[in-house]
Amino acid sequence: MNSVLYIVLAVVGFFVVLQLYIRLSTFSKKGKVIEEVPGVLGSEISSGKKLLIYFYTTSCAACKRMTPVIDKLNKEFENIRKVNLAEDMAVGKIFGVMGTPSTVIVEGGEVESFLLGAKTEAALRKLLG
């Protein structure tokens, strides 16, 4: 019985440490200069304008809840871009995305804010300005 308890505690501890690592790593991304992003997204980042970049996958449950919110805001704001990591993992690697959904605010060619997890419409509106 004690060995089962130790195994369960070890597994729970591992996942707690992993989540803590992921959360702390998002703080280190702020201020990162973004270089060499391919395609239209790269030229928009190079222009220096403020962009909200939403990273998602179609299999992610939190993404399925957040994507309609992003689509709604995209009709109102011109500076929202969506990146499906299943189709374009290279862009996710450039930004250091470790989980989905992730939301990145880029302004002046550098990361202003990096958020991991689903966000409310109100929180996204606040980020957009």
Beta strands, then each sheet from edge to edge (+ up, - down):
strand 1: 51-56
strand 2: 80-84
strand 3: 102-107
strand 4: 110-116
sheet 1: 2+ 1+ 3- 4+
end
